[in-house]
Amino acid sequence: QHADRFRSTAYFTGANLRAAVNDGRADYVPIFLSEVPGLFSGGLVPLDVAFVQLSPPDRHGLCSLGTSVDAARAAVDHARLVIAEINEQMPRTLGKTVVPLSRVHRFVHVDRPLYEAPERDGSPAIATIAEQIARLVPDGATLQMGIGAIPDAVLARLGDKLDLGVHTEMFSDRLVDLFATGAITNRRKKVHAGRIVTSFVAGTRKVFDFVHDNPQVEFHPCDRTNDPVIIQANPAVVAINAALQVDLSGQVCADSIGTRIVSGIGGQLDFLRGAARSVGGVPIIALPSTAGKDGSISRIAATLTPGAGVVTSRGHVHWVVTEFGAVHLHGRSVRERAERLISIAHPDHRAALRAQAAEARVFAVQGLH
């Protein structure tokens, strides 16, 4: 009812905005999360007001951005006015999180629980995918986990690894559990050695309590956490990111189903590129082999659905994992890629994919059988 008064513009489309964006009542900007702070600092998106939630000030009059630094850091630094909700239950986090109370123009004081995102139980397919990925993670790896059931399931299967490090865009409860096992030490990291590095956290009170005043966890803005040059400096970066669809040449769609926007670009390509350039790095795209009722839609497709956005190009893709296996595509021809991707598609769809690939001569796989 207020559509004529204001319009939302999303840099990542969550569940609360999908209907509005796809109905044309709100806008979506496809952009790397690492580049959002630059929109504010460079003036391309001038900010009149930044609304943020902060921890209470300490004895020095310094508040903290708490659980979400990402682009909020640049928003607070460059907005003309800063209006804050100072929440007694917001964790005080360390890193580049400080906001002097003197920077806040107006605030309200509250004492209420933060929004929680509970852990989700994965399907049997996701459990199998996680097991495939866990086998690709070496001791001493530096982990990046995207959001969702697959990264959570992978973390649950890394308890026997040694000297893992964490440099990620975000993490949730499962990383807290893995840290408790002693598998995460951050000893082998080159950048921020000895510390978990993140831009934001999403989860339950478990993760909020873990990051509160914890010197082993540093929060930095997303133009630092997601900088491929910084990411690649750490050893054996394992980047685990999800996809909606992968075509037989290796193109990855992660933000839309056809023309329907469902998420955003986020940090996927930055971390995949950083992992690819890391010594011993393992860039991974993971997805269940099917979607739809009764698995009627193959997520490994001959071609992307018309209108789909390519988040990760076929030149950037390395490992693709489904519940039917893990295949390495880097350095492989389009024909070889098609062969490998069909091998990890759901068996019910493999014959159709072979036929489609043979018909589309651009793939040059007429001989597949």
C-alpha positions in Angstrom: 0.0 0.0 0.0 3.0 2.3 0.2 4.4 1.4 -3.2 4.1 5.0 -4.4 6.1 6.3 -1.4 9.2 4.2 -1.4 10.9 1.3 -3.2 13.2 -1.4 -1.9 16.5 -2.1 -3.8 18.1 -5.5 -2.8 21.7 -6.4 -3.4 20.8 -10.0 -2.4 17.2 -11.2 -2.6 16.1 -13.2 0.4 12.7 -14.8 1.0 11.3 -11.6 2.3 11.8 -9.8 -1.0 11.5 -12.4 -3.7 7.8 -11.9 -4.3 8.2 -8.1 -4.5 11.2 -8.3 -6.8 9.6 -10.8 -9.2 6.3 -8.8 -9.1 8.2 -5.7 -10.1 7.4 -3.9 -6.9 11.1 -3.9 -5.8 14.5 -4.0 -7.5 17.4 -6.4 -7.5 21.0 -5.3 -8.3 23.3 -8.1 -9.4 26.6 -7.3 -7.7 29.4 -9.0 -5.8 29.0 -8.6 -2.1 32.6 -7.4 -2.0 31.7 -4.4 -4.2 28.7 -3.2 -2.2 30.8 -1.1 0.3 32.3 0.7 -2.7 28.8 1.8 -3.8 28.6 3.7 -0.5 32.2 4.9 -0.2 32.4 5.9 -3.8 29.1 7.8 -3.8 27.4 5.8 -6.5 24.7 5.1 -3.9 24.8 8.2 -1.6 23.3 7.4 1.8 21.2 9.8 3.7 20.5 7.5 6.6 22.0 4.2 7.8 19.8 2.2 10.1 21.9 -0.3 12.1 21.7 -2.5 15.2 24.6 -2.0 17.7 25.9 -3.5 20.9 25.7 -1.2 24.0 28.7 1.1 24.3 31.6 0.0 26.5 33.3 2.2 29.1 35.1 4.1 26.3 31.8 5.0 24.6 32.4 2.5 21.8 29.6 0.3 20.3 30.1 -2.7 18.1 28.4 -3.7 14.8 27.9 -7.1 16.4 26.9 -10.0 14.2 26.9 -8.1 10.9 29.8 -6.0 9.6 29.7 -6.8 5.9 28.4 -3.7 4.1 27.2 -2.1 7.4 30.7 -0.8 8.0 30.7 1.4 4.9 27.1 2.4 5.5 27.9 3.7 9.0 31.1 5.4 7.8 29.5 7.2 4.9 25.8 7.9 5.7 24.9 11.5 6.5 22.9 10.3 9.5 23.2 7.1 11.6 20.1 5.9 13.5 20.7 2.8 15.7 18.9 0.3 17.7 21.2 -0.4 20.7 20.3 -3.9 21.8 21.5 -5.3 25.1 21.5 -8.7 23.5 23.7 -7.8 20.6 27.1 -9.5 21.0 30.2 -7.3 21.2 32.4 -8.5 18.4 36.0 -7.8 17.6 37.8 -6.7 14.4 36.7 -3.7 12.4 33.5 -3.4 14.2 33.7 -0.3 16.4 31.1 2.5 16.1 31.7 5.4 18.5 28.5 6.4 20.2 29.3 9.9 19.1 28.8 8.8 15.5 25.2 7.9 16.2 22.7 10.7 15.7 19.7 9.1 17.2 19.1 5.7 18.9 16.5 3.6 20.6 17.5 1.3 23.5 16.0 -2.3 23.5 16.6 -5.6 25.2 15.3 -8.3 22.9 16.6 -11.6 21.4 18.2 -11.4 18.0 16.6 -13.1 15.0 17.7 -16.7 14.9 18.2 -19.0 11.9 18.0 -22.5 13.3 20.0 -25.4 11.9 18.3 -27.3 9.2 18.4 -31.1 8.8 19.6 -32.0 5.4 18.1 -34.6 3.1 19.9 -37.9 2.4 21.1 -36.4 -0.8 22.7 -33.5 1.0 24.3 -35.9 3.5 25.9 -37.8 0.6 27.1 -34.5 -1.0 28.6 -33.5 2.3 30.5 -36.8 2.5 31.8 -36.3 -1.0 33.0 -32.8 -0.2 34.6 -33.8 3.1 36.9 -36.2 1.2 38.2 -33.2 -0.8 39.2 -31.2 2.3 42.9 -31.7 3.3 44.3 -31.2 6.7 45.4 -27.6 7.1 42.7 -26.3 4.8 41.3 -22.8 5.1 37.6 -23.0 4.9 34.9 -20.8 3.3 31.3 -21.9 3.7 28.4 -20.4 2.0 25.0 -20.4 3.6 22.6 -23.3 3.6 22.2 -27.0 4.4 25.1 -28.3 2.3 27.9 -26.2 4.1 26.3 -27.1 7.4 26.4 -30.8 6.6 30.0 -30.6 5.5 31.1 -28.9 8.7 29.5 -31.8 10.6 31.8 -34.2 8.8 35.2 -32.5 9.3 35.8 -33.4 13.0 38.6 -35.7 12.1 40.6 -33.1 10.2 43.7 -31.4 11.6 44.7 -27.7 11.8 41.8 -26.3 9.8 41.5 -22.5 9.4 38.6 -20.3 8.6 38.4 -17.2 6.3 34.8 -16.9 5.2 32.0 -14.5 4.4 29.8 -16.0 7.1 29.3 -18.9 9.4 26.7 -20.4 11.6 26.3 -22.9 14.5 27.9 -25.9 12.9 31.3 -24.1 12.8 31.1 -23.5 16.6 30.6 -27.3 17.0 33.6 -28.0 14.8 35.8 -25.5 16.7 34.9 -27.3 19.9 36.4 -30.6 18.5 39.8 -28.9 18.1 39.8 -29.4 14.4 40.0 -25.6 13.8 43.2 -24.1 15.0 43.9 -21.4 12.3 47.6 -22.2 12.8 48.5 -22.6 9.2 46.8 -19.5 7.9 49.0 -16.7 6.4 46.4 -13.9 6.8 45.0 -13.4 10.3 46.8 -16.5 11.6 45.3 -17.9 14.7 41.9 -16.3 14.2 38.6 -17.1 12.5 37.8 -14.3 10.0 34.2 -13.6 8.9 32.0 -10.7 7.8 28.8 -11.8 9.5 27.2 -14.7 11.3 23.7 -16.2 11.0 22.4 -18.9 13.4 21.1 -19.3 16.9 22.1 -18.0 20.3 24.9 -20.6 20.2 26.9 -18.7 17.5 26.0 -15.3 19.1 27.4 -16.4 22.4 30.5 -17.8 20.7 31.5 -14.6 18.9 30.7 -12.3 21.9 34.0 -10.7 23.0 35.9 -13.6 21.5 39.5 -12.6 20.5 39.7 -15.7 18.3 37.1 -14.3 16.0 37.6 -11.2 13.9 34.8 -9.5 11.9 35.8 -7.4 8.8 33.9 -5.7 6.1 33.0 -7.8 3.1 35.4 -5.9 0.8 38.2 -7.4 2.8 36.9 -10.9 3.7 35.8 -11.4 0.1 38.9 -9.9 -1.6 40.3 -12.7 -3.8 43.9 -11.4 -3.4 43.6 -11.8 0.4 41.7 -15.1 0.1 44.4 -16.7 -2.1 47.2 -15.8 0.3 46.0 -18.5 2.7 46.9 -22.1 2.1 44.6 -24.8 0.7 41.5 -22.6 0.6 38.4 -24.9 0.3 35.5 -22.8 -1.0 32.1 -24.5 -0.8 29.3 -22.8 -2.6 25.8 -23.8 -3.8 24.2 -23.6 -7.2 20.7 -23.8 -8.6 21.7 -25.2 -12.0 24.9 -26.1 -13.9 24.9 -26.6 -17.7 27.0 -29.2 -19.5 29.7 -26.7 -20.3 30.1 -25.8 -16.6 28.2 -22.5 -16.4 26.8 -22.0 -12.9 23.5 -20.3 -12.2 23.1 -19.4 -8.5 20.8 -16.4 -8.2 17.8 -17.1 -10.4 15.5 -19.8 -11.8 15.2 -18.6 -15.3 14.2 -14.9 -15.0 12.9 -15.4 -11.5 15.3 -13.9 -9.0 15.7 -16.1 -5.8 19.0 -14.9 -4.2 22.1 -13.0 -5.3 25.7 -13.2 -6.5 27.1 -12.8 -3.0 30.6 -14.0 -2.5 30.6 -17.1 -4.6 32.9 -16.1 -7.5 35.3 -14.1 -5.3 35.9 -17.2 -3.1 36.0 -19.6 -6.0 38.6 -17.5 -7.7 40.6 -17.0 -4.4 40.5 -20.8 -3.8 41.7 -21.5 -7.4 44.7 -19.3 -6.9 45.5 -20.6 -3.4 48.3 -23.2 -3.1 46.4 -26.5 -2.9 43.0 -24.7 -3.1 39.8 -26.6 -3.8 37.0 -24.5 -5.4 33.7 -26.4 -5.1 30.2 -25.9 -6.5 27.7 -28.3 -4.8 24.1 -29.0 -5.6 21.5 -31.8 -5.4 21.1 -33.5 -8.7 17.4 -32.8 -9.0 14.7 -30.3 -8.1 10.9 -30.3 -8.3 8.3 -32.8 -7.2 9.7 -36.3 -7.2 13.0 -35.1 -8.7 11.4 -34.3 -12.0 13.9 -31.5 -12.9 17.6 -32.2 -13.5 19.8 -29.5 -12.0 22.5 -30.6 -14.4 21.1 -29.3 -17.6 22.1 -29.3 -21.3 21.6 -25.5 -21.3 20.7 -23.1 -18.6 17.0 -22.1 -18.4 16.4 -19.0 -20.6 16.9 -15.9 -18.5 19.1 -17.6 -15.9 22.1 -15.5 -14.7 25.6 -17.0 -14.9 27.1 -16.3 -11.5 30.2 -18.5 -12.1 31.5 -18.7 -15.6 32.6 -22.0 -17.1 36.1 -20.6 -17.1 36.0 -20.3 -13.3 34.5 -23.6 -12.4 36.7 -26.4 -10.9 34.9 -29.0 -8.8 31.2 -29.8 -9.2 29.6 -32.2 -6.6 26.2 -33.9 -6.4 25.1 -36.9 -4.4 26.3 -39.0 -7.4 29.9 -37.9 -7.3 32.5 -35.2 -7.6 34.0 -34.2 -10.9 36.9 -31.9 -11.7 36.3 -29.7 -14.8 39.3 -27.3 -14.8 41.4 -27.7 -17.9 38.8 -30.0 -19.5 37.2 -29.5 -22.9 33.5 -28.9 -23.3 33.0 -32.5 -24.5 34.9 -33.8 -21.5 32.9 -31.6 -19.1 29.6 -32.8 -20.6 30.7 -36.4 -20.1 31.8 -35.8 -16.5 28.7 -33.7 -15.5 26.3 -36.3 -17.0 28.1 -38.9 -14.9 27.0 -37.1 -11.7 23.5 -36.2 -12.9 20.6 -38.3 -11.5 20.5 -41.6 -13.4 16.9 -41.0 -14.4 18.0 -37.9 -16.4 21.3 -39.1 -18.0 19.8 -40.5 -21.2 17.9 -37.3 -21.9 21.0 -35.2 -21.2 23.1 -37.4 -23.6 20.4 -37.0 -26.3 20.2 -33.2 -25.7 24.0 -32.9 -25.8 24.2 -34.9 -29.1 21.5 -32.7 -30.6 23.2 -29.5 -29.6 26.3 -29.8 -31.8 28.0 -27.0 -30.0 28.9 -29.5 -27.3 30.4 -31.9 -29.8 29.3 -35.0 -27.9 27.3 -36.8 -30.5 29.3 -39.9 -29.7 28.3 -40.1 -26.0 26.7 -43.5 -25.1 
